[in-house]
Amino acid sequence: MLEFLLRGYLMYLSFVQPVIYGAQLCRSPDPDALQVTNVTLTLIFAWLLEVADVLFLYPFIAIRWLYLCARIALALYFSHHRFLGAVQVYERLFSSLVDTYFPVIDSVVARHVQTICNSGLTQYGAQVCIGLLRGIAAAAGIAKTLMEVSSTTTVRVAPLPRRMSQERGGGEVEDARISPPPRPPPATRSVPLELPSLFYDNSDER
């Protein structure tokens, strides 16, 4: 129950309150640009934290209520109109990255907007869905290929030589290396040996 209440309060601070405050700023005759930027960044950071929570943080955090309390404190810092926490975090962590990649991002966004204007939102959404499905199918094919290769590949383990000690008759200790058995020598002609007979005794000849 406590976790449910904390979750609801976090959703209010992260999404509802910034929207209400942003609407009030838009109705004012002379809105502060820094306040509007802070509201926008607050919503962006809240959305990014939710995505990170669902994908990465949720399985690894056991004490959920403590994590939610930390998120609530962070949301209060972001949305405060005096602290301007979202703007402060953006300037310290992300401003240099945005300045570096802004031309690329701007060109990509402009191209997508132009595509929407030319083909329409419905056709653009269909193209995006088709592209996502193709990417998922390609990733699934690569994963299937890797699994098949790993299941059919066998690695032969080479026998490692081991050392053991053998004691001689004089009390000396000799290190013997156990290695794989040598290959049998080629077949050679051998003289047959006469085996002693069970029914014939040599003493009878004497």
Biotite code that builds the C-alpha atoms (Angstrom):
import biotite.structure as struc

atoms = struc.array([
    struc.Atom([0.000, 0.000, 0.000], chain_id="A", res_id=1, res_name="MET", atom_name="CA", element="C"),
    struc.Atom([2.821, 2.394, 0.868], chain_id="A", res_id=2, res_name="LEU", atom_name="CA", element="C"),
    struc.Atom([4.561, 1.688, -2.413], chain_id="A", res_id=3, res_name="GLU", atom_name="CA", element="C"),
    struc.Atom([1.331, 2.343, -4.325], chain_id="A", res_id=4, res_name="PHE", atom_name="CA", element="C"),
    struc.Atom([0.852, 5.733, -2.630], chain_id="A", res_id=5, res_name="LEU", atom_name="CA", element="C"),
    struc.Atom([4.457, 6.731, -3.231], chain_id="A", res_id=6, res_name="LEU", atom_name="CA", element="C"),
    struc.Atom([4.160, 5.697, -6.865], chain_id="A", res_id=7, res_name="ARG", atom_name="CA", element="C"),
    struc.Atom([1.041, 7.818, -7.347], chain_id="A", res_id=8, res_name="GLY", atom_name="CA", element="C"),
    struc.Atom([2.651, 10.848, -5.731], chain_id="A", res_id=9, res_name="TYR", atom_name="CA", element="C"),
    struc.Atom([5.716, 10.389, -7.935], chain_id="A", res_id=10, res_name="LEU", atom_name="CA", element="C"),
    struc.Atom([3.559, 10.309, -11.075], chain_id="A", res_id=11, res_name="MET", atom_name="CA", element="C"),
    struc.Atom([1.854, 13.517, -9.968], chain_id="A", res_id=12, res_name="TYR", atom_name="CA", element="C"),
    struc.Atom([5.152, 15.317, -9.340], chain_id="A", res_id=13, res_name="LEU", atom_name="CA", element="C"),
    struc.Atom([6.775, 14.027, -12.518], chain_id="A", res_id=14, res_name="SER", atom_name="CA", element="C"),
    struc.Atom([4.022, 14.570, -15.080], chain_id="A", res_id=15, res_name="PHE", atom_name="CA", element="C"),
    struc.Atom([0.882, 16.279, -13.752], chain_id="A", res_id=16, res_name="VAL", atom_name="CA", element="C"),
    struc.Atom([2.382, 19.191, -11.834], chain_id="A", res_id=17, res_name="GLN", atom_name="CA", element="C"),
    struc.Atom([4.837, 20.243, -14.615], chain_id="A", res_id=18, res_name="PRO", atom_name="CA", element="C"),
    struc.Atom([1.997, 20.257, -17.153], chain_id="A", res_id=19, res_name="VAL", atom_name="CA", element="C"),
    struc.Atom([-0.194, 22.402, -14.891], chain_id="A", res_id=20, res_name="ILE", atom_name="CA", element="C"),
    struc.Atom([2.639, 24.819, -14.172], chain_id="A", res_id=21, res_name="TYR", atom_name="CA", element="C"),
    struc.Atom([3.531, 24.975, -17.875], chain_id="A", res_id=22, res_name="GLY", atom_name="CA", element="C"),
    struc.Atom([-0.081, 25.831, -18.735], chain_id="A", res_id=23, res_name="ALA", atom_name="CA", element="C"),
    struc.Atom([-0.002, 28.650, -16.204], chain_id="A", res_id=24, res_name="GLN", atom_name="CA", element="C"),
    struc.Atom([3.205, 29.969, -17.737], chain_id="A", res_id=25, res_name="LEU", atom_name="CA", element="C"),
    struc.Atom([1.680, 29.909, -21.210], chain_id="A", res_id=26, res_name="CYS", atom_name="CA", element="C"),
    struc.Atom([-1.324, 31.944, -20.028], chain_id="A", res_id=27, res_name="ARG", atom_name="CA", element="C"),
    struc.Atom([0.836, 34.617, -18.426], chain_id="A", res_id=28, res_name="SER", atom_name="CA", element="C"),
    struc.Atom([1.444, 37.726, -20.593], chain_id="A", res_id=29, res_name="PRO", atom_name="CA", element="C"),
    struc.Atom([5.227, 37.630, -20.165], chain_id="A", res_id=30, res_name="ASP", atom_name="CA", element="C"),
    struc.Atom([6.371, 34.048, -19.443], chain_id="A", res_id=31, res_name="PRO", atom_name="CA", element="C"),
    struc.Atom([9.881, 33.436, -18.219], chain_id="A", res_id=32, res_name="ASP", atom_name="CA", element="C"),
    struc.Atom([11.833, 31.484, -20.830], chain_id="A", res_id=33, res_name="ALA", atom_name="CA", element="C"),
    struc.Atom([14.003, 29.819, -18.188], chain_id="A", res_id=34, res_name="LEU", atom_name="CA", element="C"),
    struc.Atom([10.934, 28.555, -16.333], chain_id="A", res_id=35, res_name="GLN", atom_name="CA", element="C"),
    struc.Atom([9.471, 27.150, -19.554], chain_id="A", res_id=36, res_name="VAL", atom_name="CA", element="C"),
    struc.Atom([12.776, 25.424, -20.300], chain_id="A", res_id=37, res_name="THR", atom_name="CA", element="C"),
    struc.Atom([12.857, 23.972, -16.796], chain_id="A", res_id=38, res_name="ASN", atom_name="CA", element="C"),
    struc.Atom([9.333, 22.563, -17.176], chain_id="A", res_id=39, res_name="VAL", atom_name="CA", element="C"),
    struc.Atom([10.219, 20.995, -20.525], chain_id="A", res_id=40, res_name="THR", atom_name="CA", element="C"),
    struc.Atom([13.415, 19.447, -19.177], chain_id="A", res_id=41, res_name="LEU", atom_name="CA", element="C"),
    struc.Atom([11.551, 18.166, -16.112], chain_id="A", res_id=42, res_name="THR", atom_name="CA", element="C"),
    struc.Atom([9.133, 16.241, -18.329], chain_id="A", res_id=43, res_name="LEU", atom_name="CA", element="C"),
    struc.Atom([11.977, 14.891, -20.475], chain_id="A", res_id=44, res_name="ILE", atom_name="CA", element="C"),
    struc.Atom([14.011, 13.730, -17.468], chain_id="A", res_id=45, res_name="PHE", atom_name="CA", element="C"),
    struc.Atom([10.935, 12.151, -15.878], chain_id="A", res_id=46, res_name="ALA", atom_name="CA", element="C"),
    struc.Atom([10.228, 10.184, -19.044], chain_id="A", res_id=47, res_name="TRP", atom_name="CA", element="C"),
    struc.Atom([13.863, 9.046, -19.329], chain_id="A", res_id=48, res_name="LEU", atom_name="CA", element="C"),
    struc.Atom([13.902, 7.921, -15.704], chain_id="A", res_id=49, res_name="LEU", atom_name="CA", element="C"),
    struc.Atom([10.717, 5.927, -16.230], chain_id="A", res_id=50, res_name="GLU", atom_name="CA", element="C"),
    struc.Atom([12.214, 4.172, -19.246], chain_id="A", res_id=51, res_name="VAL", atom_name="CA", element="C"),
    struc.Atom([15.427, 3.431, -17.333], chain_id="A", res_id=52, res_name="ALA", atom_name="CA", element="C"),
    struc.Atom([13.377, 2.165, -14.386], chain_id="A", res_id=53, res_name="ASP", atom_name="CA", element="C"),
    struc.Atom([11.401, -0.262, -16.525], chain_id="A", res_id=54, res_name="VAL", atom_name="CA", element="C"),
    struc.Atom([14.356, -1.533, -18.562], chain_id="A", res_id=55, res_name="LEU", atom_name="CA", element="C"),
    struc.Atom([17.293, -1.537, -16.149], chain_id="A", res_id=56, res_name="PHE", atom_name="CA", element="C"),
    struc.Atom([16.643, -0.395, -12.582], chain_id="A", res_id=57, res_name="LEU", atom_name="CA", element="C"),
    struc.Atom([13.526, -2.339, -11.573], chain_id="A", res_id=58, res_name="TYR", atom_name="CA", element="C"),
    struc.Atom([15.057, -5.869, -11.491], chain_id="A", res_id=59, res_name="PRO", atom_name="CA", element="C"),
    struc.Atom([18.076, -4.743, -9.429], chain_id="A", res_id=60, res_name="PHE", atom_name="CA", element="C"),
    struc.Atom([16.418, -2.605, -6.732], chain_id="A", res_id=61, res_name="ILE", atom_name="CA", element="C"),
    struc.Atom([14.945, -4.567, -3.836], chain_id="A", res_id=62, res_name="ALA", atom_name="CA", element="C"),
    struc.Atom([13.888, -1.717, -1.510], chain_id="A", res_id=63, res_name="ILE", atom_name="CA", element="C"),
    struc.Atom([11.354, -0.098, -3.789], chain_id="A", res_id=64, res_name="ARG", atom_name="CA", element="C"),
    struc.Atom([9.913, 2.386, -1.292], chain_id="A", res_id=65, res_name="TRP", atom_name="CA", element="C"),
    struc.Atom([13.355, 3.875, -0.625], chain_id="A", res_id=66, res_name="LEU", atom_name="CA", element="C"),
    struc.Atom([13.975, 4.184, -4.361], chain_id="A", res_id=67, res_name="TYR", atom_name="CA", element="C"),
    struc.Atom([10.595, 5.883, -4.822], chain_id="A", res_id=68, res_name="LEU", atom_name="CA", element="C"),
    struc.Atom([11.414, 8.346, -2.030], chain_id="A", res_id=69, res_name="CYS", atom_name="CA", element="C"),
    struc.Atom([14.662, 9.227, -3.808], chain_id="A", res_id=70, res_name="ALA", atom_name="CA", element="C"),
    struc.Atom([12.759, 9.704, -7.069], chain_id="A", res_id=71, res_name="ARG", atom_name="CA", element="C"),
    struc.Atom([10.240, 11.970, -5.314], chain_id="A", res_id=72, res_name="ILE", atom_name="CA", element="C"),
    struc.Atom([13.032, 14.128, -3.871], chain_id="A", res_id=73, res_name="ALA", atom_name="CA", element="C"),
    struc.Atom([14.617, 14.346, -7.323], chain_id="A", res_id=74, res_name="LEU", atom_name="CA", element="C"),
    struc.Atom([11.285, 15.306, -8.914], chain_id="A", res_id=75, res_name="ALA", atom_name="CA", element="C"),
    struc.Atom([10.797, 18.051, -6.316], chain_id="A", res_id=76, res_name="LEU", atom_name="CA", element="C"),
    struc.Atom([14.275, 19.370, -7.087], chain_id="A", res_id=77, res_name="TYR", atom_name="CA", element="C"),
    struc.Atom([13.628, 19.303, -10.829], chain_id="A", res_id=78, res_name="PHE", atom_name="CA", element="C"),
    struc.Atom([10.293, 21.102, -10.740], chain_id="A", res_id=79, res_name="SER", atom_name="CA", element="C"),
    struc.Atom([11.065, 23.739, -8.111], chain_id="A", res_id=80, res_name="HIS", atom_name="CA", element="C"),
    struc.Atom([10.707, 27.210, -9.609], chain_id="A", res_id=81, res_name="HIS", atom_name="CA", element="C"),
    struc.Atom([13.576, 28.650, -7.533], chain_id="A", res_id=82, res_name="ARG", atom_name="CA", element="C"),
    struc.Atom([16.133, 25.871, -7.766], chain_id="A", res_id=83, res_name="PHE", atom_name="CA", element="C"),
    struc.Atom([15.508, 25.100, -11.460], chain_id="A", res_id=84, res_name="LEU", atom_name="CA", element="C"),
    struc.Atom([17.006, 21.662, -10.898], chain_id="A", res_id=85, res_name="GLY", atom_name="CA", element="C"),
    struc.Atom([16.324, 20.342, -14.387], chain_id="A", res_id=86, res_name="ALA", atom_name="CA", element="C"),
    struc.Atom([18.181, 23.274, -15.956], chain_id="A", res_id=87, res_name="VAL", atom_name="CA", element="C"),
    struc.Atom([21.098, 22.852, -13.538], chain_id="A", res_id=88, res_name="GLN", atom_name="CA", element="C"),
    struc.Atom([21.444, 19.129, -14.316], chain_id="A", res_id=89, res_name="VAL", atom_name="CA", element="C"),
    struc.Atom([21.186, 19.801, -18.039], chain_id="A", res_id=90, res_name="TYR", atom_name="CA", element="C"),
    struc.Atom([23.901, 22.465, -17.986], chain_id="A", res_id=91, res_name="GLU", atom_name="CA", element="C"),
    struc.Atom([26.286, 20.325, -15.936], chain_id="A", res_id=92, res_name="ARG", atom_name="CA", element="C"),
    struc.Atom([25.814, 16.960, -17.654], chain_id="A", res_id=93, res_name="LEU", atom_name="CA", element="C"),
    struc.Atom([24.194, 17.235, -21.073], chain_id="A", res_id=94, res_name="PHE", atom_name="CA", element="C"),
    struc.Atom([24.836, 20.679, -22.527], chain_id="A", res_id=95, res_name="SER", atom_name="CA", element="C"),
    struc.Atom([28.216, 19.763, -24.043], chain_id="A", res_id=96, res_name="SER", atom_name="CA", element="C"),
    struc.Atom([26.797, 16.599, -25.648], chain_id="A", res_id=97, res_name="LEU", atom_name="CA", element="C"),
    struc.Atom([23.844, 18.481, -27.089], chain_id="A", res_id=98, res_name="VAL", atom_name="CA", element="C"),
    struc.Atom([26.105, 21.200, -28.480], chain_id="A", res_id=99, res_name="ASP", atom_name="CA", element="C"),
    struc.Atom([28.272, 18.545, -30.136], chain_id="A", res_id=100, res_name="THR", atom_name="CA", element="C"),
    struc.Atom([25.487, 16.480, -31.722], chain_id="A", res_id=101, res_name="TYR", atom_name="CA", element="C"),
    struc.Atom([22.904, 19.224, -32.236], chain_id="A", res_id=102, res_name="PHE", atom_name="CA", element="C"),
    struc.Atom([23.469, 19.580, -36.027], chain_id="A", res_id=103, res_name="PRO", atom_name="CA", element="C"),
    struc.Atom([22.992, 15.843, -36.587], chain_id="A", res_id=104, res_name="VAL", atom_name="CA", element="C"),
    struc.Atom([19.890, 15.687, -34.397], chain_id="A", res_id=105, res_name="ILE", atom_name="CA", element="C"),
    struc.Atom([18.458, 18.803, -36.029], chain_id="A", res_id=106, res_name="ASP", atom_name="CA", element="C"),
    struc.Atom([18.924, 17.385, -39.530], chain_id="A", res_id=107, res_name="SER", atom_name="CA", element="C"),
    struc.Atom([17.333, 14.059, -38.578], chain_id="A", res_id=108, res_name="VAL", atom_name="CA", element="C"),
    struc.Atom([14.331, 15.753, -36.971], chain_id="A", res_id=109, res_name="VAL", atom_name="CA", element="C"),
    struc.Atom([13.905, 18.109, -39.942], chain_id="A", res_id=110, res_name="ALA", atom_name="CA", element="C"),
    struc.Atom([14.036, 15.184, -42.362], chain_id="A", res_id=111, res_name="ARG", atom_name="CA", element="C"),
    struc.Atom([11.383, 13.257, -40.438], chain_id="A", res_id=112, res_name="HIS", atom_name="CA", element="C"),
    struc.Atom([9.152, 16.326, -40.212], chain_id="A", res_id=113, res_name="VAL", atom_name="CA", element="C"),
    struc.Atom([9.490, 16.842, -43.962], chain_id="A", res_id=114, res_name="GLN", atom_name="CA", element="C"),
    struc.Atom([8.592, 13.184, -44.529], chain_id="A", res_id=115, res_name="THR", atom_name="CA", element="C"),
    struc.Atom([5.477, 13.590, -42.393], chain_id="A", res_id=116, res_name="ILE", atom_name="CA", element="C"),
    struc.Atom([4.457, 16.691, -44.331], chain_id="A", res_id=117, res_name="CYS", atom_name="CA", element="C"),
    struc.Atom([4.926, 14.971, -47.687], chain_id="A", res_id=118, res_name="ASN", atom_name="CA", element="C"),
    struc.Atom([3.419, 11.533, -47.020], chain_id="A", res_id=119, res_name="SER", atom_name="CA", element="C"),
    struc.Atom([1.099, 12.160, -44.098], chain_id="A", res_id=120, res_name="GLY", atom_name="CA", element="C"),
    struc.Atom([1.184, 10.989, -40.514], chain_id="A", res_id=121, res_name="LEU", atom_name="CA", element="C"),
    struc.Atom([-0.554, 7.654, -41.179], chain_id="A", res_id=122, res_name="THR", atom_name="CA", element="C"),
    struc.Atom([1.816, 6.598, -43.935], chain_id="A", res_id=123, res_name="GLN", atom_name="CA", element="C"),
    struc.Atom([4.802, 7.775, -41.916], chain_id="A", res_id=124, res_name="TYR", atom_name="CA", element="C"),
    struc.Atom([3.662, 5.708, -38.923], chain_id="A", res_id=125, res_name="GLY", atom_name="CA", element="C"),
    struc.Atom([3.238, 2.665, -41.165], chain_id="A", res_id=126, res_name="ALA", atom_name="CA", element="C"),
    struc.Atom([6.765, 3.123, -42.544], chain_id="A", res_id=127, res_name="GLN", atom_name="CA", element="C"),
    struc.Atom([8.201, 3.428, -39.045], chain_id="A", res_id=128, res_name="VAL", atom_name="CA", element="C"),
    struc.Atom([6.393, 0.261, -37.919], chain_id="A", res_id=129, res_name="CYS", atom_name="CA", element="C"),
    struc.Atom([7.634, -1.647, -40.973], chain_id="A", res_id=130, res_name="ILE", atom_name="CA", element="C"),
    struc.Atom([11.194, -0.493, -40.305], chain_id="A", res_id=131, res_name="GLY", atom_name="CA", element="C"),
    struc.Atom([10.961, -1.586, -36.672], chain_id="A", res_id=132, res_name="LEU", atom_name="CA", element="C"),
    struc.Atom([9.600, -4.999, -37.658], chain_id="A", res_id=133, res_name="LEU", atom_name="CA", element="C"),
    struc.Atom([12.423, -5.465, -40.168], chain_id="A", res_id=134, res_name="ARG", atom_name="CA", element="C"),
    struc.Atom([14.989, -4.549, -37.539], chain_id="A", res_id=135, res_name="GLY", atom_name="CA", element="C"),
    struc.Atom([13.464, -6.973, -35.035], chain_id="A", res_id=136, res_name="ILE", atom_name="CA", element="C"),
    struc.Atom([13.410, -9.746, -37.657], chain_id="A", res_id=137, res_name="ALA", atom_name="CA", element="C"),
    struc.Atom([17.054, -9.098, -38.559], chain_id="A", res_id=138, res_name="ALA", atom_name="CA", element="C"),
    struc.Atom([18.108, -9.155, -34.906], chain_id="A", res_id=139, res_name="ALA", atom_name="CA", element="C"),
    struc.Atom([16.169, -12.387, -34.343], chain_id="A", res_id=140, res_name="ALA", atom_name="CA", element="C"),
    struc.Atom([17.845, -13.978, -37.374], chain_id="A", res_id=141, res_name="GLY", atom_name="CA", element="C"),
    struc.Atom([21.302, -13.021, -36.122], chain_id="A", res_id=142, res_name="ILE", atom_name="CA", element="C"),
    struc.Atom([20.532, -14.387, -32.656], chain_id="A", res_id=143, res_name="ALA", atom_name="CA", element="C"),
    struc.Atom([19.217, -17.654, -34.135], chain_id="A", res_id=144, res_name="LYS", atom_name="CA", element="C"),
    struc.Atom([22.347, -18.060, -36.267], chain_id="A", res_id=145, res_name="THR", atom_name="CA", element="C"),
    struc.Atom([24.615, -17.489, -33.293], chain_id="A", res_id=146, res_name="LEU", atom_name="CA", element="C"),
    struc.Atom([22.695, -20.032, -31.210], chain_id="A", res_id=147, res_name="MET", atom_name="CA", element="C"),
    struc.Atom([22.896, -22.653, -33.963], chain_id="A", res_id=148, res_name="GLU", atom_name="CA", element="C"),
    struc.Atom([26.629, -22.128, -34.404], chain_id="A", res_id=149, res_name="VAL", atom_name="CA", element="C"),
    struc.Atom([27.279, -22.341, -30.663], chain_id="A", res_id=150, res_name="SER", atom_name="CA", element="C"),
    struc.Atom([25.230, -25.545, -30.349], chain_id="A", res_id=151, res_name="SER", atom_name="CA", element="C"),
    struc.Atom([26.972, -27.360, -33.224], chain_id="A", res_id=152, res_name="THR", atom_name="CA", element="C"),
    struc.Atom([30.546, -26.302, -32.481], chain_id="A", res_id=153, res_name="THR", atom_name="CA", element="C"),
    struc.Atom([32.497, -28.699, -30.273], chain_id="A", res_id=154, res_name="THR", atom_name="CA", element="C"),
    struc.Atom([35.869, -27.910, -28.794], chain_id="A", res_id=155, res_name="VAL", atom_name="CA", element="C"),
    struc.Atom([38.289, -30.745, -28.152], chain_id="A", res_id=156, res_name="ARG", atom_name="CA", element="C"),
    struc.Atom([40.140, -30.355, -24.905], chain_id="A", res_id=157, res_name="VAL", atom_name="CA", element="C"),
    struc.Atom([43.806, -31.265, -25.127], chain_id="A", res_id=158, res_name="ALA", atom_name="CA", element="C"),
    struc.Atom([45.090, -33.442, -22.262], chain_id="A", res_id=159, res_name="PRO", atom_name="CA", element="C"),
    struc.Atom([47.249, -31.462, -19.904], chain_id="A", res_id=160, res_name="LEU", atom_name="CA", element="C"),
    struc.Atom([50.439, -33.094, -18.619], chain_id="A", res_id=161, res_name="PRO", atom_name="CA", element="C"),
    struc.Atom([50.423, -33.847, -14.925], chain_id="A", res_id=162, res_name="ARG", atom_name="CA", element="C"),
    struc.Atom([53.360, -34.395, -12.646], chain_id="A", res_id=163, res_name="ARG", atom_name="CA", element="C"),
    struc.Atom([53.554, -37.011, -9.956], chain_id="A", res_id=164, res_name="MET", atom_name="CA", element="C"),
    struc.Atom([56.382, -38.290, -7.799], chain_id="A", res_id=165, res_name="SER", atom_name="CA", element="C"),
    struc.Atom([57.705, -41.830, -7.886], chain_id="A", res_id=166, res_name="GLN", atom_name="CA", element="C"),
    struc.Atom([59.998, -43.257, -5.247], chain_id="A", res_id=167, res_name="GLU", atom_name="CA", element="C"),
    struc.Atom([62.948, -45.316, -6.376], chain_id="A", res_id=168, res_name="ARG", atom_name="CA", element="C"),
    struc.Atom([64.504, -48.170, -4.523], chain_id="A", res_id=169, res_name="GLY", atom_name="CA", element="C"),
    struc.Atom([67.273, -45.985, -3.078], chain_id="A", res_id=170, res_name="GLY", atom_name="CA", element="C"),
    struc.Atom([64.800, -43.571, -1.543], chain_id="A", res_id=171, res_name="GLY", atom_name="CA", element="C"),
    struc.Atom([65.180, -40.922, -4.241], chain_id="A", res_id=172, res_name="GLU", atom_name="CA", element="C"),
    struc.Atom([62.089, -39.221, -5.499], chain_id="A", res_id=173, res_name="VAL", atom_name="CA", element="C"),
    struc.Atom([61.697, -38.871, -9.226], chain_id="A", res_id=174, res_name="GLU", atom_name="CA", element="C"),
    struc.Atom([59.206, -36.633, -10.949], chain_id="A", res_id=175, res_name="ASP", atom_name="CA", element="C"),
    struc.Atom([57.341, -38.473, -13.676], chain_id="A", res_id=176, res_name="ALA", atom_name="CA", element="C"),
    struc.Atom([55.275, -36.666, -16.251], chain_id="A", res_id=177, res_name="ARG", atom_name="CA", element="C"),
    struc.Atom([52.039, -38.348, -17.227], chain_id="A", res_id=178, res_name="ILE", atom_name="CA", element="C"),
    struc.Atom([51.398, -37.768, -20.874], chain_id="A", res_id=179, res_name="SER", atom_name="CA", element="C"),
    struc.Atom([49.055, -39.295, -23.422], chain_id="A", res_id=180, res_name="PRO", atom_name="CA", element="C"),
    struc.Atom([49.977, -42.870, -24.388], chain_id="A", res_id=181, res_name="PRO", atom_name="CA", element="C"),
    struc.Atom([52.365, -43.036, -27.368], chain_id="A", res_id=182, res_name="PRO", atom_name="CA", element="C"),
    struc.Atom([51.307, -44.396, -30.670], chain_id="A", res_id=183, res_name="ARG", atom_name="CA", element="C"),
    struc.Atom([51.826, -48.137, -31.148], chain_id="A", res_id=184, res_name="PRO", atom_name="CA", element="C"),
    struc.Atom([54.965, -49.025, -33.190], chain_id="A", res_id=185, res_name="PRO", atom_name="CA", element="C"),
    struc.Atom([54.570, -50.519, -36.647], chain_id="A", res_id=186, res_name="PRO", atom_name="CA", element="C"),
    struc.Atom([53.982, -54.249, -36.848], chain_id="A", res_id=187, res_name="ALA", atom_name="CA", element="C"),
    struc.Atom([57.200, -56.326, -37.070], chain_id="A", res_id=188, res_name="THR", atom_name="CA", element="C"),
    struc.Atom([57.854, -59.987, -37.489], chain_id="A", res_id=189, res_name="ARG", atom_name="CA", element="C"),
    struc.Atom([58.314, -61.802, -34.223], chain_id="A", res_id=190, res_name="SER", atom_name="CA", element="C"),
    struc.Atom([59.618, -65.275, -33.477], chain_id="A", res_id=191, res_name="VAL", atom_name="CA", element="C"),
    struc.Atom([56.945, -67.447, -31.897], chain_id="A", res_id=192, res_name="PRO", atom_name="CA", element="C"),
    struc.Atom([57.746, -68.467, -28.366], chain_id="A", res_id=193, res_name="LEU", atom_name="CA", element="C"),
    struc.Atom([57.277, -72.044, -27.204], chain_id="A", res_id=194, res_name="GLU", atom_name="CA", element="C"),
    struc.Atom([54.887, -72.189, -24.360], chain_id="A", res_id=195, res_name="LEU", atom_name="CA", element="C"),
    struc.Atom([55.283, -74.944, -21.769], chain_id="A", res_id=196, res_name="PRO", atom_name="CA", element="C"),
    struc.Atom([52.907, -77.819, -22.267], chain_id="A", res_id=197, res_name="SER", atom_name="CA", element="C"),
    struc.Atom([50.546, -78.831, -19.563], chain_id="A", res_id=198, res_name="LEU", atom_name="CA", element="C"),
    struc.Atom([50.726, -82.539, -20.554], chain_id="A", res_id=199, res_name="PHE", atom_name="CA", element="C"),
    struc.Atom([54.427, -82.877, -21.367], chain_id="A", res_id=200, res_name="TYR", atom_name="CA", element="C"),
    struc.Atom([57.100, -82.656, -18.719], chain_id="A", res_id=201, res_name="ASP", atom_name="CA", element="C"),
    struc.Atom([60.773, -82.097, -19.553], chain_id="A", res_id=202, res_name="ASN", atom_name="CA", element="C"),
    struc.Atom([61.828, -84.345, -16.705], chain_id="A", res_id=203, res_name="SER", atom_name="CA", element="C"),
    struc.Atom([60.530, -87.388, -18.581], chain_id="A", res_id=204, res_name="ASP", atom_name="CA", element="C"),
    struc.Atom([63.215, -86.955, -21.263], chain_id="A", res_id=205, res_name="GLU", atom_name="CA", element="C"),
    struc.Atom([65.940, -87.186, -18.667], chain_id="A", res_id=206, res_name="ARG", atom_name="CA", element="C"),
])
